[in-house]
């Protein structure tokens, strides 16, 4: 005869299963985002403008403003 589990044991097991499934889904989503094409780690000028940062539209950089970084 099968042993009857208490209600609390069943609920605990269900919580554990749900938690492990959630962790697995997060891992899968993270891998998908990592491997997705077009995933850029650097913001473009358009992105900066959308966020409200002042963007200089001149294509060439004025080296006198950059200072002596070299």
Biopython code that builds the backbone (N, CA, C, O; Angstrom):
import numpy as np
from Bio.PDB.StructureBuilder import StructureBuilder

atoms = [
    (1, "UNK", "N", (0.835, -1.175, 0.000)),
    (1, "UNK", "CA", (0.000, 0.000, 0.000)),
    (1, "UNK", "C", (0.885, 1.246, 0.000)),
    (1, "UNK", "O", (1.889, 1.304, 0.710)),
    (2, "UNK", "N", (0.513, 2.214, -0.782)),
    (2, "UNK", "CA", (1.288, 3.452, -0.886)),
    (2, "UNK", "C", (1.115, 4.285, 0.369)),
    (2, "UNK", "O", (0.048, 4.318, 0.981)),
    (3, "UNK", "N", (2.166, 4.938, 0.722)),
    (3, "UNK", "CA", (2.138, 5.777, 1.916)),
    (3, "UNK", "C", (1.470, 7.105, 1.594)),
    (3, "UNK", "O", (1.786, 7.725, 0.579)),
    (4, "UNK", "N", (0.577, 7.535, 2.423)),
    (4, "UNK", "CA", (-0.131, 8.790, 2.202)),
    (4, "UNK", "C", (0.721, 9.948, 2.719)),
    (4, "UNK", "O", (1.188, 9.924, 3.858)),
    (5, "UNK", "N", (0.916, 10.942, 1.889)),
    (5, "UNK", "CA", (1.705, 12.118, 2.282)),
    (5, "UNK", "C", (0.800, 13.147, 2.931)),
    (5, "UNK", "O", (-0.383, 13.267, 2.612)),
    (6, "UNK", "N", (1.387, 13.870, 3.835)),
    (6, "UNK", "CA", (0.612, 14.932, 4.474)),
    (6, "UNK", "C", (0.435, 16.091, 3.507)),
    (6, "UNK", "O", (1.201, 16.244, 2.556)),
    (7, "UNK", "N", (-0.553, 16.882, 3.753)),
    (7, "UNK", "CA", (-0.858, 18.018, 2.878)),
    (7, "UNK", "C", (0.307, 19.009, 2.838)),
    (7, "UNK", "O", (0.635, 19.537, 1.776)),
    (8, "UNK", "N", (0.927, 19.261, 3.982)),
    (8, "UNK", "CA", (2.046, 20.219, 4.015)),
    (8, "UNK", "C", (3.235, 19.710, 3.210)),
    (8, "UNK", "O", (3.925, 20.498, 2.563)),
    (9, "UNK", "N", (3.483, 18.402, 3.244)),
    (9, "UNK", "CA", (4.590, 17.846, 2.468)),
    (9, "UNK", "C", (4.335, 18.001, 0.971)),
    (9, "UNK", "O", (5.250, 18.294, 0.201)),
    (10, "UNK", "N", (3.086, 17.801, 0.573)),
    (10, "UNK", "CA", (2.730, 17.945, -0.848)),
    (10, "UNK", "C", (2.894, 19.392, -1.286)),
    (10, "UNK", "O", (3.440, 19.662, -2.356)),
    (11, "UNK", "N", (2.428, 20.316, -0.468)),
    (11, "UNK", "CA", (2.541, 21.734, -0.812)),
    (11, "UNK", "C", (4.009, 22.172, -0.865)),
    (11, "UNK", "O", (4.398, 22.961, -1.726)),
    (12, "UNK", "N", (4.809, 21.657, 0.053)),
    (12, "UNK", "CA", (6.235, 21.992, 0.060)),
    (12, "UNK", "C", (6.894, 21.502, -1.225)),
    (12, "UNK", "O", (7.672, 22.228, -1.844)),
    (13, "UNK", "N", (6.588, 20.287, -1.619)),
    (13, "UNK", "CA", (7.150, 19.729, -2.847)),
    (13, "UNK", "C", (6.715, 20.531, -4.064)),
    (13, "UNK", "O", (7.511, 20.750, -4.977)),
    (14, "UNK", "N", (5.476, 20.965, -4.089)),
    (14, "UNK", "CA", (4.986, 21.781, -5.204)),
    (14, "UNK", "C", (5.734, 23.111, -5.269)),
    (14, "UNK", "O", (6.080, 23.582, -6.352)),
    (15, "UNK", "N", (5.982, 23.715, -4.099)),
    (15, "UNK", "CA", (6.741, 24.971, -4.075)),
    (15, "UNK", "C", (8.157, 24.774, -4.592)),
    (15, "UNK", "O", (8.674, 25.600, -5.345)),
    (16, "UNK", "N", (8.781, 23.672, -4.183)),
    (16, "UNK", "CA", (10.140, 23.387, -4.637)),
    (16, "UNK", "C", (10.196, 23.187, -6.150)),
    (16, "UNK", "O", (11.105, 23.682, -6.816)),
    (17, "UNK", "N", (9.220, 22.459, -6.685)),
    (17, "UNK", "CA", (9.170, 22.212, -8.129)),
    (17, "UNK", "C", (8.966, 23.532, -8.875)),
    (17, "UNK", "O", (9.630, 23.792, -9.878)),
    (18, "UNK", "N", (8.062, 24.348, -8.389)),
    (18, "UNK", "CA", (7.778, 25.637, -9.035)),
    (18, "UNK", "C", (9.019, 26.533, -9.011)),
    (18, "UNK", "O", (9.328, 27.203, -9.997)),
    (19, "UNK", "N", (9.724, 26.538, -7.885)),
    (19, "UNK", "CA", (10.926, 27.362, -7.753)),
    (19, "UNK", "C", (12.021, 26.894, -8.720)),
    (19, "UNK", "O", (12.676, 27.718, -9.358)),
    (20, "UNK", "N", (12.218, 25.589, -8.829)),
    (20, "UNK", "CA", (13.244, 25.077, -9.732)),
    (20, "UNK", "C", (12.876, 25.335, -11.195)),
    (20, "UNK", "O", (13.754, 25.613, -12.011)),
    (21, "UNK", "N", (11.591, 25.247, -11.531)),
    (21, "UNK", "CA", (11.161, 25.556, -12.896)),
    (21, "UNK", "C", (11.386, 27.026, -13.224)),
    (21, "UNK", "O", (11.791, 27.363, -14.336)),
    (22, "UNK", "N", (11.127, 27.893, -12.263)),
    (22, "UNK", "CA", (11.334, 29.325, -12.472)),
    (22, "UNK", "C", (12.818, 29.621, -12.697)),
    (22, "UNK", "O", (13.166, 30.425, -13.562)),
    (23, "UNK", "N", (13.681, 28.980, -11.930)),
    (23, "UNK", "CA", (15.118, 29.174, -12.102)),
    (23, "UNK", "C", (15.570, 28.690, -13.475)),
    (23, "UNK", "O", (16.399, 29.334, -14.117)),
    (24, "UNK", "N", (15.038, 27.573, -13.923)),
    (24, "UNK", "CA", (15.390, 27.043, -15.243)),
    (24, "UNK", "C", (14.928, 27.992, -16.350)),
    (24, "UNK", "O", (15.646, 28.197, -17.329)),
    (25, "UNK", "N", (13.746, 28.563, -16.201)),
    (25, "UNK", "CA", (13.251, 29.510, -17.201)),
    (25, "UNK", "C", (14.138, 30.744, -17.254)),
    (25, "UNK", "O", (14.425, 31.255, -18.337)),
    (26, "UNK", "N", (14.577, 31.230, -16.093)),
    (26, "UNK", "CA", (15.456, 32.395, -16.064)),
    (26, "UNK", "C", (16.783, 32.094, -16.764)),
    (26, "UNK", "O", (17.301, 32.927, -17.507)),
    (27, "UNK", "N", (17.328, 30.900, -16.523)),
    (27, "UNK", "CA", (18.584, 30.527, -17.182)),
    (27, "UNK", "C", (18.403, 30.492, -18.689)),
    (27, "UNK", "O", (19.259, 30.979, -19.429)),
    (28, "UNK", "N", (17.296, 29.920, -19.153)),
    (28, "UNK", "CA", (17.038, 29.843, -20.593)),
    (28, "UNK", "C", (16.879, 31.233, -21.199)),
    (28, "UNK", "O", (17.420, 31.509, -22.269)),
    (29, "UNK", "N", (16.141, 32.107, -20.522)),
    (29, "UNK", "CA", (15.956, 33.471, -21.034)),
    (29, "UNK", "C", (17.281, 34.211, -21.103)),
    (29, "UNK", "O", (17.542, 34.939, -22.060)),
    (30, "UNK", "N", (18.119, 34.026, -20.088)),
    (30, "UNK", "CA", (19.416, 34.694, -20.070)),
    (30, "UNK", "C", (20.279, 34.230, -21.233)),
    (30, "UNK", "O", (20.959, 35.044, -21.857)),
    (31, "UNK", "N", (20.263, 32.927, -21.537)),
    (31, "UNK", "CA", (21.012, 32.405, -22.673)),
    (31, "UNK", "C", (20.473, 32.940, -23.991)),
    (31, "UNK", "O", (21.244, 33.268, -24.892)),
    (32, "UNK", "N", (19.154, 33.029, -24.107)),
    (32, "UNK", "CA", (18.549, 33.540, -25.336)),
    (32, "UNK", "C", (18.937, 35.004, -25.551)),
    (32, "UNK", "O", (19.301, 35.402, -26.658)),
    (33, "UNK", "N", (18.855, 35.801, -24.480)),
    (33, "UNK", "CA", (19.233, 37.217, -24.602)),
    (33, "UNK", "C", (20.704, 37.365, -24.944)),
    (33, "UNK", "O", (21.075, 38.241, -25.724)),
    (34, "UNK", "N", (21.540, 36.521, -24.370)),
    (34, "UNK", "CA", (22.979, 36.593, -24.612)),
    (34, "UNK", "C", (23.303, 36.283, -26.065)),
    (34, "UNK", "O", (24.156, 36.934, -26.669)),
    (35, "UNK", "N", (22.617, 35.284, -26.629)),
    (35, "UNK", "CA", (22.894, 34.843, -27.988)),
    (35, "UNK", "C", (22.083, 35.570, -29.050)),
    (35, "UNK", "O", (22.263, 35.317, -30.241)),
    (36, "UNK", "N", (21.199, 36.465, -28.643)),
    (36, "UNK", "CA", (20.321, 37.140, -29.598)),
    (36, "UNK", "C", (21.118, 38.064, -30.516)),
    (36, "UNK", "O", (22.005, 38.783, -30.057)),
    (37, "UNK", "N", (20.804, 38.047, -31.804)),
    (37, "UNK", "CA", (21.474, 38.978, -32.716)),
    (37, "UNK", "C", (21.027, 40.401, -32.430)),
    (37, "UNK", "O", (19.873, 40.644, -32.078)),
    (38, "UNK", "N", (21.942, 41.326, -32.581)),
    (38, "UNK", "CA", (21.617, 42.722, -32.340)),
    (38, "UNK", "C", (21.733, 43.119, -30.892)),
    (38, "UNK", "O", (21.404, 44.248, -30.526)),
    (39, "UNK", "N", (22.194, 42.213, -30.069)),
    (39, "UNK", "CA", (22.377, 42.538, -28.655)),
    (39, "UNK", "C", (23.612, 43.420, -28.547)),
    (39, "UNK", "O", (24.737, 42.963, -28.752)),
    (40, "UNK", "N", (23.390, 44.680, -28.226)),
    (40, "UNK", "CA", (24.495, 45.628, -28.151)),
    (40, "UNK", "C", (24.725, 46.031, -26.708)),
    (40, "UNK", "O", (23.782, 46.285, -25.958)),
    (41, "UNK", "N", (25.976, 46.086, -26.335)),
    (41, "UNK", "CA", (26.294, 46.498, -24.975)),
    (41, "UNK", "C", (26.623, 47.984, -24.914)),
    (41, "UNK", "O", (26.800, 48.534, -23.828)),
    (42, "UNK", "N", (26.706, 48.645, -26.080)),
    (42, "UNK", "CA", (27.024, 50.068, -26.137)),
    (42, "UNK", "C", (25.835, 50.807, -26.742)),
    (42, "UNK", "O", (25.297, 50.397, -27.770)),
    (43, "UNK", "N", (25.434, 51.891, -26.103)),
    (43, "UNK", "CA", (24.304, 52.675, -26.598)),
    (43, "UNK", "C", (24.714, 53.471, -27.834)),
    (43, "UNK", "O", (25.828, 53.990, -27.910)),
    (44, "UNK", "N", (23.809, 53.560, -28.789)),
    (44, "UNK", "CA", (24.052, 54.370, -29.974)),
    (44, "UNK", "C", (23.674, 55.818, -29.679)),
    (44, "UNK", "O", (23.106, 56.117, -28.629)),
    (45, "UNK", "N", (23.986, 56.700, -30.599)),
    (45, "UNK", "CA", (23.618, 58.112, -30.426)),
    (45, "UNK", "C", (22.099, 58.269, -30.325)),
    (45, "UNK", "O", (21.598, 59.080, -29.547)),
    (46, "UNK", "N", (21.380, 57.485, -31.120)),
    (46, "UNK", "CA", (19.914, 57.536, -31.062)),
    (46, "UNK", "C", (19.402, 57.097, -29.696)),
    (46, "UNK", "O", (18.461, 57.685, -29.162)),
    (47, "UNK", "N", (20.026, 56.057, -29.128)),
    (47, "UNK", "CA", (19.626, 55.600, -27.797)),
    (47, "UNK", "C", (19.849, 56.703, -26.764)),
    (47, "UNK", "O", (18.987, 56.959, -25.923)),
    (48, "UNK", "N", (21.001, 57.349, -26.832)),
    (48, "UNK", "CA", (21.303, 58.420, -25.885)),
    (48, "UNK", "C", (20.316, 59.568, -26.029)),
    (48, "UNK", "O", (19.866, 60.133, -25.032)),
    (49, "UNK", "N", (19.977, 59.916, -27.270)),
    (49, "UNK", "CA", (19.023, 60.996, -27.501)),
    (49, "UNK", "C", (17.646, 60.629, -26.949)),
    (49, "UNK", "O", (16.947, 61.480, -26.400)),
    (50, "UNK", "N", (17.263, 59.369, -27.096)),
    (50, "UNK", "CA", (15.974, 58.918, -26.570)),
    (50, "UNK", "C", (15.913, 59.018, -25.050)),
    (50, "UNK", "O", (14.849, 59.259, -24.479)),
    (51, "UNK", "N", (17.057, 58.831, -24.400)),
    (51, "UNK", "CA", (17.109, 58.922, -22.944)),
    (51, "UNK", "C", (17.247, 60.355, -22.442)),
    (51, "UNK", "O", (17.214, 60.602, -21.236)),
    (52, "UNK", "N", (17.400, 61.294, -23.364)),
    (52, "UNK", "CA", (17.450, 62.693, -22.987)),
    (52, "UNK", "C", (18.850, 63.250, -22.783)),
    (52, "UNK", "O", (19.002, 64.365, -22.286)),
    (53, "UNK", "N", (19.873, 62.492, -23.159)),
    (53, "UNK", "CA", (21.237, 62.991, -23.049)),
    (53, "UNK", "C", (21.534, 63.911, -24.216)),
    (53, "UNK", "O", (21.091, 63.654, -25.336)),
    (54, "UNK", "N", (22.274, 64.974, -23.971)),
    (54, "UNK", "CA", (22.638, 65.854, -25.095)),
    (54, "UNK", "C", (23.613, 65.123, -26.017)),
    (54, "UNK", "O", (24.617, 64.568, -25.570)),
    (55, "UNK", "N", (23.294, 65.135, -27.320)),
    (55, "UNK", "CA", (24.123, 64.431, -28.295)),
    (55, "UNK", "C", (24.584, 65.429, -29.333)),
    (55, "UNK", "O", (23.776, 66.124, -29.948)),
    (56, "UNK", "N", (25.898, 65.495, -29.523)),
    (56, "UNK", "CA", (26.467, 66.356, -30.543)),
    (56, "UNK", "C", (26.396, 65.600, -31.866)),
    (56, "UNK", "O", (26.937, 64.501, -31.987)),
    (57, "UNK", "N", (25.726, 66.192, -32.859)),
    (57, "UNK", "CA", (25.518, 65.493, -34.124)),
    (57, "UNK", "C", (26.702, 65.597, -35.075)),
    (57, "UNK", "O", (26.650, 65.041, -36.172)),
    (58, "UNK", "N", (27.769, 66.293, -34.687)),
    (58, "UNK", "CA", (28.926, 66.385, -35.575)),
    (58, "UNK", "C", (29.618, 65.030, -35.642)),
    (58, "UNK", "O", (29.815, 64.374, -34.620)),
    (59, "UNK", "N", (29.981, 64.621, -36.838)),
    (59, "UNK", "CA", (30.585, 63.302, -37.028)),
    (59, "UNK", "C", (32.036, 63.271, -36.576)),
    (59, "UNK", "O", (32.467, 62.280, -35.986)),
    (60, "UNK", "N", (32.793, 64.310, -36.831)),
    (60, "UNK", "CA", (34.200, 64.347, -36.445)),
    (60, "UNK", "C", (34.358, 64.832, -35.017)),
    (60, "UNK", "O", (33.598, 65.684, -34.556)),
    (61, "UNK", "N", (35.324, 64.302, -34.329)),
    (61, "UNK", "CA", (35.593, 64.733, -32.973)),
    (61, "UNK", "C", (36.667, 65.813, -32.986)),
    (61, "UNK", "O", (37.651, 65.713, -33.718)),
    (62, "UNK", "N", (36.474, 66.824, -32.187)),
    (62, "UNK", "CA", (37.454, 67.880, -32.059)),
    (62, "UNK", "C", (38.463, 67.437, -31.005)),
    (62, "UNK", "O", (38.130, 67.347, -29.823)),
    (63, "UNK", "N", (39.695, 67.160, -31.431)),
    (63, "UNK", "CA", (40.686, 66.612, -30.514)),
    (63, "UNK", "C", (41.116, 67.618, -29.454)),
    (63, "UNK", "O", (41.639, 67.222, -28.413)),
    (64, "UNK", "N", (40.906, 68.910, -29.695)),
    (64, "UNK", "CA", (41.275, 69.896, -28.678)),
    (64, "UNK", "C", (40.361, 69.769, -27.457)),
    (64, "UNK", "O", (40.761, 70.112, -26.345)),
    (65, "UNK", "N", (39.136, 69.277, -27.663)),
    (65, "UNK", "CA", (38.211, 69.092, -26.550)),
    (65, "UNK", "C", (38.509, 67.816, -25.767)),
    (65, "UNK", "O", (38.160, 67.706, -24.591)),
    (66, "UNK", "N", (39.158, 66.849, -26.426)),
    (66, "UNK", "CA", (39.440, 65.585, -25.787)),
    (66, "UNK", "C", (40.593, 65.659, -24.796)),
    (66, "UNK", "O", (40.663, 64.853, -23.868)),
    (67, "UNK", "N", (41.483, 66.600, -24.978)),
    (67, "UNK", "CA", (42.626, 66.702, -24.097)),
    (67, "UNK", "C", (43.722, 65.749, -24.510)),
    (67, "UNK", "O", (43.694, 65.194, -25.609)),
    (68, "UNK", "N", (44.675, 65.560, -23.640)),
    (68, "UNK", "CA", (45.793, 64.672, -23.979)),
    (68, "UNK", "C", (45.614, 63.347, -23.241)),
    (68, "UNK", "O", (46.199, 63.122, -22.181)),
    (69, "UNK", "N", (44.816, 62.502, -23.810)),
    (69, "UNK", "CA", (44.530, 61.215, -23.200)),
    (69, "UNK", "C", (45.589, 60.175, -23.578)),
    (69, "UNK", "O", (45.640, 59.094, -22.991)),
    (70, "UNK", "N", (46.410, 60.499, -24.536)),
    (70, "UNK", "CA", (47.401, 59.518, -25.001)),
    (70, "UNK", "C", (48.691, 59.711, -24.345)),
    (70, "UNK", "O", (49.639, 58.974, -24.618)),
]
sb = StructureBuilder()
sb.init_structure("model")
sb.init_model(0)
sb.init_chain("A")
sb.init_seg("    ")
for serial, (resi, resn, name, xyz) in enumerate(atoms, 1):
    if name == "N":
        sb.init_residue(resn, " ", resi, " ")
    sb.init_atom(name, np.array(xyz, "f"), 0.0, 1.0, " ", f" {name:<3s}", serial, name[0])
structure = sb.get_structure()
